[in-house]
Amino acid sequence: MPVSDTVSTPLMPYQLPFPADALAEIVVPDAVPKDERLWVPQAENVWFRPLCLNRSQGYWMNFLRVRRSGILSRHRHPNAVHGWVLKGRWHYLEHDWVAEEGSYIFEPPGETHTLVVPEGVEEMITYFQVNGIMSYVDPWGRPLGYEDVFTTIEMCRSHYASVGLGAEFTNQFIR
Ligand SMILES: [Fe+2]
């Protein structure tokens, strides 16, 4: 090993190349954006803001924003979901806890639950990492539809095209 390869200082960056096949990082400076065009409408008074749409591992991360009270959805997920409440609060009809502002929530695989935003909450924003699919069901488990990273990508493409940012605006979030 040449002498120059052994020289190091505490503030020296890593000196070797990253693996040739490593993906590029994603940096989203305006994660909770002021530009309304970045919020993708999902239902009436419900939007999401994509952060990482990971088609290679089948998960997606976003901020969900809700500006109405009542039942948002009843869904089952076969994989884990992680949540972090940034604003407002919500709960599941099937559990007695409330996800308050600042709460972290782990939703284990196998849960089927009904998300409710209570009266008096003008705006709820929660960061969710969803793995696999969200399967929407009726109270008896009968399927009503689903979302996965691919339907999420399509929603983004279609919305960003419609607001003038272009369908390809979505690409920055895809890995
Ligand atoms: Fe859930």
Backbone and ligand atoms as CSV (ligand in chain L), in Angstrom:
chain,resi,resn,atom,element,x,y,z
A,1,MET,N,N,0.867,-1.208,0.000
A,1,MET,CA,C,0.000,0.000,0.000
A,1,MET,C,C,0.893,1.244,0.000
A,2,PRO,N,N,0.682,2.161,-0.977
A,2,PRO,CA,C,1.501,3.383,-1.003
A,2,PRO,C,C,1.267,4.204,0.263
A,3,VAL,N,N,2.291,4.964,0.651
A,3,VAL,CA,C,2.201,5.768,1.869
A,3,VAL,C,C,1.003,6.716,1.817
A,4,SER,N,N,0.730,7.293,0.626
A,4,SER,CA,C,-0.351,8.280,0.524
A,4,SER,C,C,-1.704,7.657,0.904
A,5,ASP,N,N,-1.863,6.339,0.708
A,5,ASP,CA,C,-3.130,5.679,1.022
A,5,ASP,C,C,-3.336,5.492,2.526
A,6,THR,N,N,-2.284,5.683,3.296
A,6,THR,CA,C,-2.428,5.463,4.727
A,6,THR,C,C,-2.620,6.772,5.488
A,7,VAL,N,N,-2.515,7.911,4.796
A,7,VAL,CA,C,-2.671,9.199,5.457
A,7,VAL,C,C,-4.154,9.457,5.703
A,8,SER,N,N,-4.492,9.833,6.919
A,8,SER,CA,C,-5.885,10.207,7.153
A,8,SER,C,C,-5.948,11.272,8.230
A,9,THR,N,N,-6.976,12.103,8.136
A,9,THR,CA,C,-7.232,13.119,9.151
A,9,THR,C,C,-8.669,12.945,9.604
A,10,PRO,N,N,-9.022,13.465,10.767
A,10,PRO,CA,C,-10.382,13.226,11.292
A,10,PRO,C,C,-11.488,13.711,10.345
A,11,LEU,N,N,-11.242,14.780,9.587
A,11,LEU,CA,C,-12.308,15.342,8.751
A,11,LEU,C,C,-12.216,14.890,7.294
A,12,MET,N,N,-11.379,13.909,7.039
A,12,MET,CA,C,-11.223,13.448,5.662
A,12,MET,C,C,-12.442,12.633,5.228
A,13,PRO,N,N,-13.026,12.963,4.075
A,13,PRO,CA,C,-14.141,12.138,3.585
A,13,PRO,C,C,-13.650,10.756,3.205
A,14,TYR,N,N,-14.561,9.845,3.097
A,14,TYR,CA,C,-14.247,8.500,2.607
A,14,TYR,C,C,-13.615,8.633,1.231
A,15,GLN,N,N,-12.497,7.956,1.019
A,15,GLN,CA,C,-11.667,8.190,-0.162
A,15,GLN,C,C,-11.928,7.236,-1.332
A,16,LEU,N,N,-12.717,6.216,-1.096
A,16,LEU,CA,C,-12.874,5.212,-2.153
A,16,LEU,C,C,-14.217,5.377,-2.875
A,17,PRO,N,N,-14.322,4.903,-4.089
A,17,PRO,CA,C,-15.594,5.032,-4.821
A,17,PRO,C,C,-16.691,4.185,-4.191
A,18,PHE,N,N,-17.951,4.612,-4.354
A,18,PHE,CA,C,-19.084,3.798,-3.921
A,18,PHE,C,C,-19.214,2.628,-4.897
A,19,PRO,N,N,-19.939,1.607,-4.506
A,19,PRO,CA,C,-20.153,0.495,-5.448
A,19,PRO,C,C,-20.762,1.012,-6.754
A,20,ALA,N,N,-20.298,0.468,-7.854
A,20,ALA,CA,C,-20.727,0.950,-9.165
A,20,ALA,C,C,-22.244,0.845,-9.338
A,21,ASP,N,N,-22.866,-0.135,-8.679
A,21,ASP,CA,C,-24.302,-0.353,-8.881
A,21,ASP,C,C,-25.169,0.313,-7.814
A,22,ALA,N,N,-24.545,1.077,-6.918
A,22,ALA,CA,C,-25.328,1.743,-5.869
A,22,ALA,C,C,-26.241,2.793,-6.490
A,23,LEU,N,N,-27.451,2.930,-5.899
A,23,LEU,CA,C,-28.400,3.925,-6.391
A,23,LEU,C,C,-28.045,5.308,-5.845
A,24,ALA,N,N,-28.552,6.331,-6.508
A,24,ALA,CA,C,-28.343,7.699,-6.028
A,24,ALA,C,C,-29.223,7.971,-4.815
A,25,GLU,N,N,-28.756,8.827,-3.932
A,25,GLU,CA,C,-29.547,9.215,-2.774
A,25,GLU,C,C,-30.732,10.105,-3.207
A,26,ILE,N,N,-31.690,10.260,-2.295
A,26,ILE,CA,C,-32.813,11.175,-2.525
A,26,ILE,C,C,-32.743,12.242,-1.447
A,27,VAL,N,N,-32.788,13.501,-1.832
A,27,VAL,CA,C,-32.808,14.600,-0.863
A,27,VAL,C,C,-34.012,15.475,-1.184
A,28,VAL,N,N,-34.902,15.620,-0.213
A,28,VAL,CA,C,-36.120,16.419,-0.415
A,28,VAL,C,C,-36.094,17.570,0.584
A,29,PRO,N,N,-35.628,18.748,0.169
A,29,PRO,CA,C,-35.474,19.854,1.128
A,29,PRO,C,C,-36.822,20.388,1.646
A,30,ASP,N,N,-37.834,20.386,0.789
A,30,ASP,CA,C,-39.153,20.908,1.200
A,30,ASP,C,C,-40.094,19.732,1.424
A,31,ALA,N,N,-39.745,18.908,2.397
A,31,ALA,CA,C,-40.490,17.662,2.596
A,31,ALA,C,C,-41.976,17.915,2.860
A,32,VAL,N,N,-42.299,18.944,3.665
A,32,VAL,CA,C,-43.703,19.357,3.820
A,32,VAL,C,C,-43.845,20.636,2.997
A,33,PRO,N,N,-44.219,20.518,1.738
A,33,PRO,CA,C,-44.085,21.638,0.800
A,33,PRO,C,C,-45.159,22.714,0.934
A,34,LYS,N,N,-44.756,23.959,0.651
A,34,LYS,CA,C,-45.724,25.059,0.584
A,34,LYS,C,C,-46.377,25.096,-0.796
A,35,ASP,N,N,-45.649,24.630,-1.806
A,35,ASP,CA,C,-46.193,24.592,-3.158
A,35,ASP,C,C,-47.288,23.527,-3.232
A,36,GLU,N,N,-48.541,23.970,-3.341
A,36,GLU,CA,C,-49.679,23.049,-3.302
A,36,GLU,C,C,-49.631,22.009,-4.413
A,37,ARG,N,N,-48.930,22.324,-5.499
A,37,ARG,CA,C,-48.895,21.388,-6.621
A,37,ARG,C,C,-48.198,20.083,-6.261
A,38,LEU,N,N,-47.367,20.122,-5.219
A,38,LEU,CA,C,-46.615,18.920,-4.856
A,38,LEU,C,C,-47.468,17.892,-4.102
A,39,TRP,N,N,-48.614,18.343,-3.573
A,39,TRP,CA,C,-49.517,17.427,-2.864
A,39,TRP,C,C,-50.381,16.702,-3.891
A,40,VAL,N,N,-50.312,15.404,-3.900
A,40,VAL,CA,C,-51.059,14.606,-4.870
A,40,VAL,C,C,-52.426,14.257,-4.269
A,41,PRO,N,N,-53.516,14.700,-4.919
A,41,PRO,CA,C,-54.838,14.393,-4.372
A,41,PRO,C,C,-55.144,12.902,-4.456
A,42,GLN,N,N,-55.681,12.366,-3.357
A,42,GLN,CA,C,-55.952,10.925,-3.283
A,42,GLN,C,C,-57.451,10.668,-3.150
A,43,ALA,N,N,-58.120,11.587,-2.475
A,43,ALA,CA,C,-59.573,11.536,-2.307
A,43,ALA,C,C,-59.960,12.973,-1.921
A,44,GLU,N,N,-61.265,13.211,-1.726
A,44,GLU,CA,C,-61.670,14.565,-1.366
A,44,GLU,C,C,-61.041,14.963,-0.027
A,45,ASN,N,N,-60.298,16.073,-0.034
A,45,ASN,CA,C,-59.612,16.583,1.166
A,45,ASN,C,C,-58.545,15.642,1.738
A,46,VAL,N,N,-58.030,14.786,0.884
A,46,VAL,CA,C,-56.931,13.881,1.260
A,46,VAL,C,C,-55.853,13.961,0.183
A,47,TRP,N,N,-54.611,14.188,0.617
A,47,TRP,CA,C,-53.490,14.299,-0.310
A,47,TRP,C,C,-52.302,13.517,0.260
A,48,PHE,N,N,-51.347,13.211,-0.617
A,48,PHE,CA,C,-50.068,12.708,-0.124
A,48,PHE,C,C,-48.942,13.407,-0.852
A,49,ARG,N,N,-47.794,13.453,-0.183
A,49,ARG,CA,C,-46.605,14.061,-0.747
A,49,ARG,C,C,-45.553,12.964,-0.832
A,50,PRO,N,N,-45.180,12.506,-2.037
A,50,PRO,CA,C,-44.214,11.420,-2.139
A,50,PRO,C,C,-42.834,11.844,-1.669
A,51,LEU,N,N,-42.119,10.906,-1.038
A,51,LEU,CA,C,-40.732,11.138,-0.624
A,51,LEU,C,C,-39.805,10.095,-1.241
A,52,CYS,N,N,-40.203,8.820,-1.115
A,52,CYS,CA,C,-39.412,7.734,-1.692
A,52,CYS,C,C,-40.380,6.675,-2.216
A,53,LEU,N,N,-40.315,6.441,-3.502
A,53,LEU,CA,C,-41.182,5.445,-4.137
A,53,LEU,C,C,-40.277,4.300,-4.565
A,54,ASN,N,N,-40.205,3.287,-3.718
A,54,ASN,CA,C,-39.167,2.273,-3.900
A,54,ASN,C,C,-39.708,1.045,-4.627
A,55,ARG,N,N,-39.646,1.121,-5.964
A,55,ARG,CA,C,-40.189,0.023,-6.768
A,55,ARG,C,C,-39.303,-1.210,-6.689
A,56,SER,N,N,-37.999,-1.041,-6.340
A,56,SER,CA,C,-37.120,-2.210,-6.299
A,56,SER,C,C,-37.337,-3.048,-5.038
A,57,GLN,N,N,-37.893,-2.440,-3.970
A,57,GLN,CA,C,-38.187,-3.210,-2.756
A,57,GLN,C,C,-39.672,-3.198,-2.406
A,58,GLY,N,N,-40.463,-2.504,-3.206
A,58,GLY,CA,C,-41.909,-2.567,-3.028
A,58,GLY,C,C,-42.446,-1.819,-1.823
A,59,TYR,N,N,-41.877,-0.653,-1.527
A,59,TYR,CA,C,-42.457,0.169,-0.454
A,59,TYR,C,C,-42.489,1.625,-0.883
A,60,TRP,N,N,-43.242,2.420,-0.144
A,60,TRP,CA,C,-43.234,3.854,-0.426
A,60,TRP,C,C,-43.332,4.634,0.868
A,61,MET,N,N,-42.765,5.845,0.849
A,61,MET,CA,C,-42.779,6.730,2.004
A,61,MET,C,C,-43.410,8.036,1.564
A,62,ASN,N,N,-44.321,8.524,2.371
A,62,ASN,CA,C,-44.963,9.798,2.010
A,62,ASN,C,C,-45.504,10.496,3.247
A,63,PHE,N,N,-45.894,11.745,3.041
A,63,PHE,CA,C,-46.680,12.456,4.036
A,63,PHE,C,C,-48.127,12.391,3.590
A,64,LEU,N,N,-48.981,11.944,4.478
A,64,LEU,CA,C,-50.414,11.925,4.204
A,64,LEU,C,C,-51.022,13.157,4.876
A,65,ARG,N,N,-51.785,13.929,4.107
A,65,ARG,CA,C,-52.430,15.128,4.658
A,65,ARG,C,C,-53.947,14.998,4.498
A,66,VAL,N,N,-54.654,15.167,5.624
A,66,VAL,CA,C,-56.106,15.018,5.620
A,66,VAL,C,C,-56.731,16.262,6.219
A,67,ARG,N,N,-57.702,16.821,5.498
A,67,ARG,CA,C,-58.408,17.996,6.006
A,67,ARG,C,C,-59.907,17.731,6.086
A,68,ARG,N,N,-60.242,16.606,6.658
A,68,ARG,CA,C,-61.635,16.306,6.969
A,68,ARG,C,C,-61.660,15.296,8.096
A,69,SER,N,N,-62.782,15.239,8.789
A,69,SER,CA,C,-62.871,14.274,9.874
A,69,SER,C,C,-63.724,13.096,9.418
A,70,GLY,N,N,-63.687,12.032,10.191
A,70,GLY,CA,C,-64.460,10.836,9.874
A,70,GLY,C,C,-63.555,9.703,9.428
A,71,ILE,N,N,-64.173,8.657,8.863
A,71,ILE,CA,C,-63.416,7.475,8.435
A,71,ILE,C,C,-62.633,7.788,7.166
A,72,LEU,N,N,-61.342,7.533,7.224
A,72,LEU,CA,C,-60.490,7.762,6.057
A,72,LEU,C,C,-60.428,6.503,5.206
A,73,SER,N,N,-60.116,5.374,5.830
A,73,SER,CA,C,-60.115,4.113,5.087
A,73,SER,C,C,-60.085,2.946,6.054
A,74,ARG,N,N,-60.583,1.809,5.578
A,74,ARG,CA,C,-60.442,0.554,6.317
A,74,ARG,C,C,-59.550,-0.321,5.450
A,75,HIS,N,N,-58.454,-0.778,6.019
A,75,HIS,CA,C,-57.485,-1.480,5.170
A,75,HIS,C,C,-56.732,-2.556,5.938
A,76,ARG,N,N,-56.207,-3.467,5.165
A,76,ARG,CA,C,-55.373,-4.541,5.706
A,76,ARG,C,C,-54.002,-4.377,5.088
A,77,HIS,N,N,-52.929,-4.626,5.878
A,77,HIS,CA,C,-51.621,-4.703,5.228
A,77,HIS,C,C,-50.848,-5.932,5.671
A,78,PRO,N,N,-50.361,-6.693,4.675
A,78,PRO,CA,C,-49.638,-7.924,4.968
A,78,PRO,C,C,-48.216,-7.670,5.458
A,79,ASN,N,N,-47.752,-6.416,5.315
A,79,ASN,CA,C,-46.391,-6.066,5.746
A,79,ASN,C,C,-46.469,-4.931,6.760
A,80,ALA,N,N,-45.339,-4.642,7.376
A,80,ALA,CA,C,-45.302,-3.599,8.407
A,80,ALA,C,C,-45.495,-2.206,7.801
A,81,VAL,N,N,-46.080,-1.331,8.624
A,81,VAL,CA,C,-46.184,0.083,8.291
A,81,VAL,C,C,-45.592,0.868,9.465
A,82,HIS,N,N,-44.819,1.910,9.160
A,82,HIS,CA,C,-44.293,2.803,10.182
A,82,HIS,C,C,-44.907,4.175,9.989
A,83,GLY,N,N,-45.332,4.801,11.087
A,83,GLY,CA,C,-45.946,6.122,10.998
A,83,GLY,C,C,-45.368,7.074,12.026
A,84,TRP,N,N,-45.375,8.348,11.696
A,84,TRP,CA,C,-44.923,9.401,12.611
A,84,TRP,C,C,-45.834,10.603,12.380
A,85,VAL,N,N,-46.568,11.002,13.433
A,85,VAL,CA,C,-47.566,12.061,13.287
A,85,VAL,C,C,-46.908,13.433,13.425
A,86,LEU,N,N,-46.992,14.219,12.382
A,86,LEU,CA,C,-46.405,15.567,12.403
A,86,LEU,C,C,-47.407,16.603,12.888
A,87,LYS,N,N,-48.693,16.357,12.598
A,87,LYS,CA,C,-49.704,17.365,12.937
A,87,LYS,C,C,-51.056,16.679,13.112
A,88,GLY,N,N,-51.863,17.180,14.048
A,88,GLY,CA,C,-53.196,16.627,14.264
A,88,GLY,C,C,-53.147,15.299,15.001
A,89,ARG,N,N,-54.197,14.508,14.857
A,89,ARG,CA,C,-54.237,13.193,15.503
A,89,ARG,C,C,-55.265,12.317,14.802
A,90,TRP,N,N,-55.143,11.021,15.035
A,90,TRP,CA,C,-56.071,10.060,14.444
A,90,TRP,C,C,-56.048,8.800,15.289
A,91,HIS,N,N,-56.978,7.913,15.019
A,91,HIS,CA,C,-56.999,6.638,15.737
A,91,HIS,C,C,-57.627,5.560,14.856
A,92,TYR,N,N,-57.526,4.320,15.318
A,92,TYR,CA,C,-58.162,3.200,14.632
A,92,TYR,C,C,-59.361,2.731,15.450
A,93,LEU,N,N,-60.450,2.392,14.781
A,93,LEU,CA,C,-61.633,1.888,15.489
A,93,LEU,C,C,-61.320,0.605,16.250
A,94,GLU,N,N,-60.312,-0.124,15.824
A,94,GLU,CA,C,-59.982,-1.425,16.393
A,94,GLU,C,C,-59.037,-1.331,17.597
A,95,HIS,N,N,-58.547,-0.124,17.910
A,95,HIS,CA,C,-57.599,0.030,19.019
A,95,HIS,C,C,-58.037,1.196,19.909
A,96,ASP,N,N,-57.570,1.189,21.167
A,96,ASP,CA,C,-58.005,2.263,22.066
A,96,ASP,C,C,-56.955,3.370,22.200
A,97,TRP,N,N,-55.845,3.282,21.476
A,97,TRP,CA,C,-54.839,4.342,21.551
A,97,TRP,C,C,-55.111,5.412,20.487
A,98,VAL,N,N,-54.536,6.598,20.725
A,98,VAL,CA,C,-54.677,7.704,19.769
A,98,VAL,C,C,-53.286,8.096,19.286
A,99,ALA,N,N,-53.124,8.216,17.972
A,99,ALA,CA,C,-51.868,8.690,17.391
A,99,ALA,C,C,-51.879,10.219,17.444
A,100,GLU,N,N,-51.175,10.764,18.456
A,100,GLU,CA,C,-51.141,12.211,18.663
A,100,GLU,C,C,-49.946,12.803,17.926
A,101,GLU,N,N,-49.956,14.123,17.793
A,101,GLU,CA,C,-48.815,14.815,17.204
A,101,GLU,C,C,-47.523,14.413,17.932
A,102,GLY,N,N,-46.523,13.987,17.181
A,102,GLY,CA,C,-45.263,13.559,17.773
A,102,GLY,C,C,-45.161,12.060,18.001
A,103,SER,N,N,-46.278,11.328,17.819
A,103,SER,CA,C,-46.262,9.882,18.068
A,103,SER,C,C,-45.601,9.117,16.937
A,104,TYR,N,N,-44.921,8.033,17.293
A,104,TYR,CA,C,-44.460,7.040,16.325
A,104,TYR,C,C,-45.358,5.821,16.461
A,105,ILE,N,N,-45.709,5.221,15.337
A,105,ILE,CA,C,-46.580,4.042,15.347
A,105,ILE,C,C,-45.978,2.944,14.488
A,106,PHE,N,N,-45.920,1.734,15.039
A,106,PHE,CA,C,-45.574,0.549,14.263
A,106,PHE,C,C,-46.834,-0.256,14.051
A,107,GLU,N,N,-47.191,-0.483,12.810
A,107,GLU,CA,C,-48.364,-1.296,12.504
A,107,GLU,C,C,-47.875,-2.653,12.014
A,108,PRO,N,N,-48.107,-3.700,12.798
A,108,PRO,CA,C,-47.544,-5.003,12.440
A,108,PRO,C,C,-48.280,-5.642,11.262
A,109,PRO,N,N,-47.606,-6.539,10.564
A,109,PRO,CA,C,-48.259,-7.284,9.486
A,109,PRO,C,C,-49.502,-8.002,10.013
A,110,GLY,N,N,-50.533,-8.067,9.180
A,110,GLY,CA,C,-51.746,-8.786,9.570
A,110,GLY,C,C,-52.847,-7.912,10.114
A,111,GLU,N,N,-52.546,-6.642,10.400
A,111,GLU,CA,C,-53.570,-5.734,10.926
A,111,GLU,C,C,-54.600,-5.388,9.849
A,112,THR,N,N,-55.845,-5.380,10.245
A,112,THR,CA,C,-56.883,-4.752,9.420
A,112,THR,C,C,-57.537,-3.719,10.318
A,113,HIS,N,N,-57.516,-2.453,9.906
A,113,HIS,CA,C,-58.021,-1.425,10.798
A,113,HIS,C,C,-58.629,-0.251,10.031
A,114,THR,N,N,-59.385,0.553,10.773
A,114,THR,CA,C,-60.195,1.611,10.186
A,114,THR,C,C,-59.721,2.947,10.733
A,115,LEU,N,N,-59.096,3.738,9.873
A,115,LEU,CA,C,-58.480,4.994,10.321
A,115,LEU,C,C,-59.527,6.106,10.403
A,116,VAL,N,N,-59.587,6.755,11.562
A,116,VAL,CA,C,-60.551,7.829,11.783
A,116,VAL,C,C,-59.824,9.099,12.221
A,117,VAL,N,N,-60.149,10.199,11.566
A,117,VAL,CA,C,-59.684,11.514,12.021
A,117,VAL,C,C,-60.840,12.116,12.816
A,118,PRO,N,N,-60.618,12.420,14.117
A,118,PRO,CA,C,-61.734,12.873,14.950
A,118,PRO,C,C,-62.203,14.282,14.596
A,119,GLU,N,N,-63.420,14.590,15.008
A,119,GLU,CA,C,-63.973,15.935,14.866
A,119,GLU,C,C,-63.039,16.931,15.534
A,120,GLY,N,N,-62.930,18.105,14.944
A,120,GLY,CA,C,-62.126,19.156,15.563
A,120,GLY,C,C,-60.689,19.192,15.077
A,121,VAL,N,N,-60.260,18.171,14.332
A,121,VAL,CA,C,-58.907,18.193,13.766
A,121,VAL,C,C,-58.998,18.787,12.361
A,122,GLU,N,N,-58.500,20.008,12.224
A,122,GLU,CA,C,-58.626,20.684,10.927
A,122,GLU,C,C,-57.662,20.109,9.896
A,123,GLU,N,N,-56.469,19.711,10.394
A,123,GLU,CA,C,-55.485,19.154,9.468
A,123,GLU,C,C,-54.653,18.089,10.174
A,124,MET,N,N,-54.523,16.952,9.514
A,124,MET,CA,C,-53.663,15.885,10.012
A,124,MET,C,C,-52.580,15.637,8.966
A,125,ILE,N,N,-51.338,15.586,9.419
A,125,ILE,CA,C,-50.238,15.216,8.521
A,125,ILE,C,C,-49.444,14.105,9.213
A,126,THR,N,N,-49.307,12.970,8.551
A,126,THR,CA,C,-48.549,11.846,9.095
A,126,THR,C,C,-47.592,11.295,8.046
A,127,TYR,N,N,-46.377,11.044,8.480
A,127,TYR,CA,C,-45.384,10.375,7.647
A,127,TYR,C,C,-45.640,8.880,7.738
A,128,PHE,N,N,-45.808,8.230,6.590
A,128,PHE,CA,C,-46.016,6.784,6.571
A,128,PHE,C,C,-44.993,6.103,5.669
A,129,GLN,N,N,-44.459,5.006,6.162
A,129,GLN,CA,C,-43.735,4.090,5.285
A,129,GLN,C,C,-44.598,2.851,5.145
A,130,VAL,N,N,-45.049,2.572,3.951
A,130,VAL,CA,C,-45.926,1.436,3.695
A,130,VAL,C,C,-45.172,0.407,2.858
A,131,ASN,N,N,-45.154,-0.819,3.353
A,131,ASN,CA,C,-44.448,-1.897,2.654
A,131,ASN,C,C,-45.453,-2.818,1.971
A,132,GLY,N,N,-45.215,-3.120,0.721
A,132,GLY,CA,C,-46.091,-4.061,0.016
A,132,GLY,C,C,-47.340,-3.379,-0.497
A,133,ILE,N,N,-48.490,-3.706,0.111
A,133,ILE,CA,C,-49.738,-3.104,-0.354
A,133,ILE,C,C,-50.596,-2.639,0.822
A,134,MET,N,N,-51.501,-1.726,0.479
A,134,MET,CA,C,-52.639,-1.384,1.327
A,134,MET,C,C,-53.833,-2.005,0.624
A,135,SER,N,N,-54.502,-2.929,1.299
A,135,SER,CA,C,-55.650,-3.602,0.706
A,135,SER,C,C,-56.907,-3.054,1.383
A,136,TYR,N,N,-57.748,-2.365,0.611
A,136,TYR,CA,C,-58.957,-1.762,1.183
A,136,TYR,C,C,-60.054,-2.816,1.253
A,137,VAL,N,N,-60.703,-2.875,2.398
A,137,VAL,CA,C,-61.713,-3.918,2.624
A,137,VAL,C,C,-62.954,-3.340,3.303
A,138,ASP,N,N,-64.051,-4.107,3.226
A,138,ASP,CA,C,-65.253,-3.742,3.978
A,138,ASP,C,C,-65.107,-4.326,5.400
A,139,PRO,N,N,-66.089,-4.094,6.290
A,139,PRO,CA,C,-65.917,-4.556,7.680
A,139,PRO,C,C,-65.752,-6.067,7.810
A,140,TRP,N,N,-66.092,-6.821,6.766
A,140,TRP,CA,C,-65.999,-8.282,6.796
A,140,TRP,C,C,-64.801,-8.787,6.008
A,141,GLY,N,N,-63.926,-7.873,5.637
A,141,GLY,CA,C,-62.682,-8.280,4.985
A,141,GLY,C,C,-62.781,-8.458,3.487
A,142,ARG,N,N,-63.959,-8.148,2.924
A,142,ARG,CA,C,-64.084,-8.328,1.469
A,142,ARG,C,C,-63.334,-7.216,0.746
A,143,PRO,N,N,-62.518,-7.559,-0.253
A,143,PRO,CA,C,-61.644,-6.574,-0.894
A,143,PRO,C,C,-62.403,-5.521,-1.699
A,144,LEU,N,N,-61.939,-4.281,-1.570
A,144,LEU,CA,C,-62.543,-3.166,-2.299
A,144,LEU,C,C,-61.548,-2.506,-3.245
A,145,GLY,N,N,-60.295,-2.942,-3.183
A,145,GLY,CA,C,-59.267,-2.301,-4.019
A,145,GLY,C,C,-57.951,-2.295,-3.267
A,146,TYR,N,N,-56.916,-1.766,-3.874
A,146,TYR,CA,C,-55.616,-1.775,-3.209
A,146,TYR,C,C,-54.758,-0.638,-3.747
A,147,GLU,N,N,-53.685,-0.356,-3.019
A,147,GLU,CA,C,-52.634,0.529,-3.507
A,147,GLU,C,C,-51.303,-0.163,-3.276
A,148,ASP,N,N,-50.394,0.040,-4.198
A,148,ASP,CA,C,-49.017,-0.400,-3.993
A,148,ASP,C,C,-48.100,0.679,-4.544
A,149,VAL,N,N,-46.799,0.418,-4.572
A,149,VAL,CA,C,-45.879,1.481,-5.011
A,149,VAL,C,C,-46.146,1.863,-6.471
A,150,PHE,N,N,-46.663,0.912,-7.256
A,150,PHE,CA,C,-46.880,1.196,-8.675
A,150,PHE,C,C,-48.131,2.045,-8.903
A,151,THR,N,N,-49.206,1.775,-8.170
A,151,THR,CA,C,-50.390,2.635,-8.298
A,151,THR,C,C,-50.060,4.030,-7.750
A,152,THR,N,N,-49.203,4.082,-6.719
A,152,THR,CA,C,-48.799,5.366,-6.139
A,152,THR,C,C,-47.980,6.175,-7.151
A,153,ILE,N,N,-47.052,5.497,-7.824
A,153,ILE,CA,C,-46.258,6.170,-8.860
A,153,ILE,C,C,-47.181,6.698,-9.958
A,154,GLU,N,N,-48.173,5.905,-10.355
A,154,GLU,CA,C,-49.086,6.340,-11.417
A,154,GLU,C,C,-49.895,7.566,-10.985
A,155,MET,N,N,-50.346,7.568,-9.716
A,155,MET,CA,C,-51.090,8.736,-9.213
A,155,MET,C,C,-50.218,9.981,-9.289
A,156,CYS,N,N,-48.938,9.841,-8.920
A,156,CYS,CA,C,-48.006,10.979,-8.961
A,156,CYS,C,C,-47.806,11.455,-10.399
A,157,ARG,N,N,-47.541,10.529,-11.290
A,157,ARG,CA,C,-47.296,10.907,-12.693
A,157,ARG,C,C,-48.480,11.670,-13.269
A,158,SER,N,N,-49.651,11.121,-13.050
A,158,SER,CA,C,-50.850,11.726,-13.613
A,158,SER,C,C,-51.093,13.123,-13.007
A,159,HIS,N,N,-50.908,13.258,-11.688
A,159,HIS,CA,C,-51.139,14.553,-11.043
A,159,HIS,C,C,-50.090,15.576,-11.484
A,160,TYR,N,N,-48.815,15.206,-11.449
A,160,TYR,CA,C,-47.767,16.184,-11.786
A,160,TYR,C,C,-47.850,16.598,-13.250
A,161,ALA,N,N,-48.330,15.705,-14.108
A,161,ALA,CA,C,-48.558,16.092,-15.511
A,161,ALA,C,C,-49.686,17.119,-15.565
A,162,SER,N,N,-50.732,16.921,-14.766
A,162,SER,CA,C,-51.913,17.787,-14.840
A,162,SER,C,C,-51.663,19.188,-14.270
A,163,VAL,N,N,-50.671,19.332,-13.377
A,163,VAL,CA,C,-50.409,20.663,-12.790
A,163,VAL,C,C,-49.219,21.352,-13.462
A,164,GLY,N,N,-48.726,20.761,-14.554
A,164,GLY,CA,C,-47.691,21.434,-15.333
A,164,GLY,C,C,-46.263,21.120,-14.929
A,165,LEU,N,N,-46.083,20.254,-13.917
A,165,LEU,CA,C,-44.715,19.894,-13.515
A,165,LEU,C,C,-44.158,18.772,-14.395
A,166,GLY,N,N,-45.049,18.062,-15.056
A,166,GLY,CA,C,-44.638,16.964,-15.933
A,166,GLY,C,C,-44.635,15.633,-15.196
A,167,ALA,N,N,-45.042,14.583,-15.899
A,167,ALA,CA,C,-45.081,13.239,-15.297
A,167,ALA,C,C,-43.711,12.835,-14.776
A,168,GLU,N,N,-42.661,13.283,-15.459
A,168,GLU,CA,C,-41.297,12.881,-15.091
A,168,GLU,C,C,-40.817,13.543,-13.794
A,169,PHE,N,N,-41.551,14.511,-13.279
A,169,PHE,CA,C,-41.232,15.111,-11.977
A,169,PHE,C,C,-41.198,14.021,-10.902
A,170,THR,N,N,-41.987,12.972,-11.118
A,170,THR,CA,C,-42.081,11.850,-10.173
A,170,THR,C,C,-40.757,11.086,-10.067
A,171,ASN,N,N,-39.974,11.117,-11.131
A,171,ASN,CA,C,-38.784,10.254,-11.208
A,171,ASN,C,C,-37.797,10.476,-10.070
A,172,GLN,N,N,-37.723,11.708,-9.558
A,172,GLN,CA,C,-36.753,12.014,-8.499
A,172,GLN,C,C,-37.013,11.213,-7.215
A,173,PHE,N,N,-38.237,10.703,-7.050
A,173,PHE,CA,C,-38.599,9.962,-5.832
A,173,PHE,C,C,-38.490,8.454,-6.022
A,174,ILE,N,N,-38.251,8.015,-7.234
A,174,ILE,CA,C,-38.282,6.581,-7.551
A,174,ILE,C,C,-36.897,5.954,-7.455
A,175,ARG,N,N,-36.833,4.815,-6.751
A,175,ARG,CA,C,-35.583,4.039,-6.724
A,175,ARG,C,C,-35.902,2.571,-6.947
L,1,LIG,FE,FE,-52.662,0.845,8.484
